């Protein structure tokens, strides 16, 4: 495979899109990968099988990141299987779009529960084993909308803005144990989630991007891979924007 056959990585929401690309990229570096899913088990198994077919090692790990009990059980299974955790990528996320004045509280609660609380629960779960190892890499997947804001996405934008504070505070707490915590903030990335947007909306976004093209999931995965590698050992509490220049 690749560089580090001993590295163990967990990618949440890894069945499709950015999560899938990240899981495959880390596996290409030699990592053993836990492919997390909440609803799409078949997709997660396809990702794990792709890794195994390429000569790597992977396990499928189903749990809802917003549920403390499921997170605890999931991490226990990961430790039983691999014995350690070196990289956590908090990628799992949902959208429940709607204008502020019409947004239902359950839509606000669900997005914050998965996108922000879920990252906190997973980060808390890996902190102890990483502190014991005195090493670790944590990468949160944010969004340009956490910086720009987005009409019709007050819940999503708020959850991604919250990840920035979570990242920086956790980075300060864990740095003494050689654990880095960073955030990758994608812009408009072509995934299943963005495929449903109308041509008019896509054209409007494209007009705002200086590079005049949409990003690919692999663009984000490459940034995550860098932060997970040895070369990024002196980088923590930072945001890497992967957005084609839409936000500078």
MARMAR-191479 format. One line per 4 residues: their letters; for each residue z negated, x, y negated of C-alpha. Coordinates in nm, 4 decimals, m for minus. Example, Ala and Ser with C-alpha at 12.3 -4.5 7.8 and 13.67 -1.06 7.14 Angstrom:
// MARMAR-191479
AS> m0.7800/1.2300/0.4500 ~ m0.7140/1.3670/0.1060
***
This chain:
// MARMAR-191479
XXXX> 0.0000/0.0000/0.0000 ~ m0.1208/0.1795/m0.3107 ~ m0.3942/0.3686/m0.4860 ~ m0.7407/0.2547/m0.3733
XXXX> m0.7879/0.1142/m0.0242 ~ m1.1634/0.0716/m0.0851 ~ m1.1418/m0.1462/m0.3971 ~ m1.2337/m0.5120/m0.3500
XXXX> m1.1120/m0.7671/m0.6029 ~ m1.1706/m1.1376/m0.6518 ~ m0.9158/m1.3386/m0.8500 ~ m1.0114/m1.6968/m0.9314
XXXX> m0.7388/m1.9588/m0.9460 ~ m0.5077/m1.7212/m0.7605 ~ m0.2807/m1.9691/m0.5858 ~ m0.0127/m1.9789/m0.8541
XXXX> 0.1036/m1.8541/m1.1924 ~ m0.0909/m1.5736/m1.3564 ~ m0.3577/m1.5691/m1.0860 ~ m0.1002/m1.5216/m0.8134
XXXX> 0.0707/m1.2405/m1.0032 ~ m0.2638/m1.0680/m1.0633 ~ m0.3651/m1.0944/m0.6968 ~ m0.0349/m0.9437/m0.5819
XXXX> m0.0490/m0.6688/m0.8439 ~ m0.4029/m0.5653/m0.7483 ~ m0.3066/m0.5703/m0.3818 ~ m0.0198/m0.3397/m0.4737
XXXX> m0.2799/m0.0988/m0.6104 ~ m0.4438/m0.0976/m0.2672 ~ m0.7207/m0.3477/m0.3349 ~ m0.8557/m0.5879/m0.0783
XXXX> m0.8164/m0.9230/m0.2503 ~ m1.0163/m1.2440/m0.2260 ~ m0.7744/m1.5212/m0.3242 ~ m0.9763/m1.8046/m0.4760
XXXX> m0.8617/m2.1641/m0.5065 ~ m1.0198/m2.4988/m0.5818 ~ m0.7505/m2.7537/m0.4950 ~ m0.4325/m2.5766/m0.3780
XXXX> m0.5377/m2.4223/m0.0469 ~ m0.1813/m2.3978/0.0850 ~ m0.0703/m2.1966/m0.2191 ~ m0.3686/m1.9630/m0.1865
XXXX> m0.2916/m1.9030/0.1795 ~ 0.0683/m1.8210/0.0908 ~ m0.0540/m1.5556/m0.1546 ~ m0.2949/m1.4075/0.1011
XXXX> m0.0228/m1.4018/0.3666 ~ 0.2167/m1.2282/0.1274 ~ m0.0441/m0.9570/0.0715 ~ m0.1113/m0.9178/0.4436
XXXX> 0.2607/m0.9105/0.5268 ~ 0.3007/m0.6219/0.2812 ~ 0.0326/m0.4250/0.4659 ~ m0.2644/m0.5204/0.2527
XXXX> m0.5910/m0.6989/0.3138 ~ m0.6797/m1.0435/0.1805 ~ m0.9051/m1.3403/0.2399 ~ m0.8814/m1.6973/0.1123
XXXX> m1.1918/m1.8150/m0.0690 ~ m1.2173/m2.1801/m0.1664 ~ m1.4747/m2.2877/m0.4240 ~ m1.4960/m2.4682/m0.7567
XXXX> m1.5930/m2.2087/m1.0185 ~ m1.7770/m2.4739/m1.2212 ~ m2.0177/m2.5529/m0.9355 ~ m2.3116/m2.3057/m0.9183
XXXX> m2.3798/m2.3767/m0.5516 ~ m2.0183/m2.3291/m0.4485 ~ m1.9942/m2.0071/m0.6506 ~ m2.3053/m1.8665/m0.4851
XXXX> m2.1796/m1.9599/m0.1384 ~ m1.8338/m1.8207/m0.2124 ~ m1.9663/m1.4847/m0.3241 ~ m2.1904/m1.4674/m0.0186
XXXX> m1.8830/m1.5121/0.2028 ~ m1.6962/m1.2443/0.0084 ~ m1.9813/m0.9959/0.0520 ~ m2.0046/m1.0769/0.4230
XXXX> m1.6325/m1.0069/0.4619 ~ m1.5848/m0.7014/0.2404 ~ m1.9385/m0.5721/0.1710 ~ m1.8792/m0.5037/m0.1990
XXXX> m1.7055/m0.6282/m0.5134 ~ m1.5339/m0.3948/m0.7581 ~ m1.3100/m0.6192/m0.9663 ~ m1.3550/m0.9762/m1.0875
XXXX> m1.0695/m1.1523/m1.2631 ~ m1.1806/m1.4816/m1.4181 ~ m0.8474/m1.6609/m1.4253 ~ m0.9268/m2.0172/m1.3103
XXXX> m0.8532/m2.2697/m1.5810 ~ m0.7558/m2.6298/m1.6468 ~ m0.6102/m2.8272/m1.9357 ~ m0.6899/m3.1825/m2.0430
XXXX> m0.4929/m3.2127/m2.3647 ~ m0.5440/m3.4790/m2.6274 ~ m0.5979/m3.5201/m2.9993 ~ m0.9530/m3.4669/m3.1218
XXXX> m1.0135/m3.8266/m3.2322 ~ m0.8958/m3.9615/m2.8967 ~ m1.0371/m3.6996/m2.6627 ~ m1.2639/m3.8316/m2.3914
XXXX> m1.5935/m3.6529/m2.3412 ~ m1.5167/m3.6047/m1.9735 ~ m1.1983/m3.4168/m2.0668 ~ m1.3964/m3.1919/m2.3023
XXXX> m1.6669/m3.1357/m2.0403 ~ m1.4274/m3.0572/m1.7561 ~ m1.2276/m2.7974/m1.9502 ~ m1.5406/m2.6224/m2.0780
XXXX> m1.6978/m2.6393/m1.7312 ~ m1.4071/m2.4658/m1.5559 ~ m1.2724/m2.2351/m1.8250 ~ m1.5987/m2.1123/m1.9775
XXXX> m1.8942/m2.2024/m1.7560 ~ m1.6920/m2.1035/m1.4510 ~ m1.6330/m1.7572/m1.5918 ~ m2.0042/m1.7255/m1.6698
XXXX> m2.1091/m1.8308/m1.3193 ~ m1.8705/m1.5868/m1.1514 ~ m1.9638/m1.3066/m1.3887 ~ m2.3334/m1.3651/m1.3218
XXXX> m2.2689/m1.3624/m0.9473 ~ m2.0935/m1.0231/m0.9512 ~ m2.3280/m0.8600/m1.2008 ~ m2.6055/m0.7806/m0.9519
XXXX> m2.3916/m0.6136/m0.6828 ~ m2.1943/m0.4265/m0.9476 ~ m2.5149/m0.3084/m1.1160 ~ m2.6406/m0.1868/m0.7788
XXXX> m2.3125/m0.0014/m0.7241 ~ m2.3254/0.1277/m1.0826 ~ m1.9576/0.0440/m1.1231 ~ m1.7298/m0.2512/m1.1743
XXXX> m1.4412/m0.4028/m1.3670 ~ m1.4488/m0.7573/m1.5044 ~ m1.1424/m0.9065/m1.6710 ~ m1.1497/m1.2511/m1.8280
XXXX> m0.8214/m1.4324/m1.8865 ~ m0.8283/m1.5884/m2.2321 ~ m0.5441/m1.7271/m2.4396 ~ m0.3769/m1.6803/m2.7738
XXXX> m0.4962/m2.0359/m2.8436 ~ m0.8503/m1.9033/m2.8571 ~ m0.7418/m1.7155/m3.1704 ~ m0.4752/m1.9432/m3.3218
XXXX> m0.6085/m2.2829/m3.2213 ~ m0.3764/m2.5555/m3.1044 ~ m0.3401/m2.9170/m3.2120 ~ m0.4164/m3.1405/m2.9171
XXXX> m0.6139/m2.8678/m2.7408 ~ m0.9528/m2.8504/m2.9098 ~ m1.1234/m2.8320/m2.5690 ~ m0.8929/m2.5632/m2.4295
XXXX> m0.8950/m2.3558/m2.7484 ~ m1.2742/m2.3780/m2.7712 ~ m1.3157/m2.2694/m2.4091 ~ m1.0905/m1.9676/m2.4571
XXXX> m1.2586/m1.8743/m2.7864 ~ m1.5921/m1.8898/m2.6056 ~ m1.4648/m1.6376/m2.3516 ~ m1.4322/m1.3824/m2.6306
XXXX> m1.8035/m1.3977/m2.7089 ~ m1.8920/m1.3996/m2.3391 ~ m1.6789/m1.0897/m2.2859 ~ m1.8254/m0.8895/m2.5714
XXXX> m2.1882/m0.9802/m2.4977 ~ m2.1552/m0.9108/m2.1247 ~ m1.9839/m0.5804/m2.2028 ~ m2.2877/m0.4711/m2.4062
XXXX> m2.5313/m0.5755/m2.1343 ~ m2.3499/m0.4108/m1.8437 ~ m2.2134/m0.0927/m2.0005 ~ m2.5171/0.1164/m1.9047
XXXX> m2.4283/0.0606/m1.5382 ~ m2.0642/0.1714/m1.5889 ~ m1.9341/m0.1851/m1.5680 ~ m1.6569/m0.2746/m1.8099
XXXX> m1.5846/m0.6265/m1.9319 ~ m1.2598/m0.7011/m2.1141 ~ m1.0348/m0.9932/m2.1944 ~ m0.6600/m1.0352/m2.1629
XXXX> m0.5200/m1.3018/m2.3946 ~ m0.1753/m1.4236/m2.2868 ~ 0.0620/m1.5974/m2.5218 ~ 0.3372/m1.8302/m2.3997
XXXX> 0.3812/m1.7349/m2.0329 ~ 0.6346/m1.9079/m1.8094 ~ 0.4292/m2.0761/m1.5361 ~ 0.4069/m2.4173/m1.3679
XXXX> 0.1672/m2.5202/m1.6451 ~ 0.4206/m2.4526/m1.9214 ~ 0.7237/m2.5738/m1.7244 ~ 0.6348/m2.9362/m1.7997
XXXX> 0.6704/m2.8878/m2.1758 ~ 0.9729/m3.0375/m2.3463 ~ 1.2659/m2.8238/m2.4603 ~ 1.1752/m2.9101/m2.8189
XXXX> 0.8217/m2.7736/m2.7800 ~ 0.9486/m2.4616/m2.6029 ~ 1.2017/m2.3976/m2.8789 ~ 0.9302/m2.4286/m3.1425
XXXX> 0.7137/m2.1712/m2.9646 ~ 1.0074/m1.9369/m2.9095 ~ 1.0840/m1.9430/m3.2800 ~ 0.7321/m1.8118/m3.3522
XXXX> 0.7527/m1.5180/m3.1094 ~ 0.8816/m1.1954/m3.2679 ~ 1.0143/m1.0630/m2.9361 ~ 1.2120/m1.3878/m2.8985
XXXX> 1.1322/m1.4409/m2.5344 ~ 0.8597/m1.5943/m2.3250 ~ 0.6354/m1.3775/m2.1148 ~ 0.6177/m1.3576/m1.7359
XXXX> 0.3035/m1.3772/m1.5256 ~ 0.3700/m1.0164/m1.4255 ~ 0.3319/m0.9078/m1.7890 ~ m0.0253/m1.0339/m1.7809
XXXX> m0.0871/m0.8898/m1.4337 ~ 0.0142/m0.5439/m1.5541 ~ m0.2457/m0.5555/m1.8328 ~ m0.5125/m0.6704/m1.5871
XXXX> m0.4185/m0.3936/m1.3446 ~ m0.4587/m0.1343/m1.6180 ~ m0.8043/m0.2622/m1.7111 ~ m0.9039/m0.2679/m1.3434
XXXX> m0.7963/0.0920/m1.2873 ~ m0.9609/0.4273/m1.3401 ~ m0.7612/0.4957/m1.6572 ~ m0.9468/0.2178/m1.8417
XXXX> m1.2957/0.3468/m1.7712 ~ m1.3729/0.4016/m2.1417 ~ m1.2500/0.0608/m2.2555 ~ m1.4974/m0.2274/m2.2713
XXXX> m1.5601/m0.5352/m2.4830 ~ m1.1968/m0.5403/m2.5908 ~ m0.9156/m0.7951/m2.6098 ~ m0.5642/m0.7040/m2.4994
XXXX> m0.3052/m0.9458/m2.6344 ~ 0.0005/m1.0084/m2.4173 ~ 0.1926/m1.2464/m2.6401 ~ 0.5187/m1.0975/m2.7657
XXXX> 0.3735/m1.0669/m3.1149 ~ 0.2957/m1.4346/m3.1785 ~ m0.0544/m1.3239/m3.2809 ~ m0.1238/m0.9776/m3.4205
***
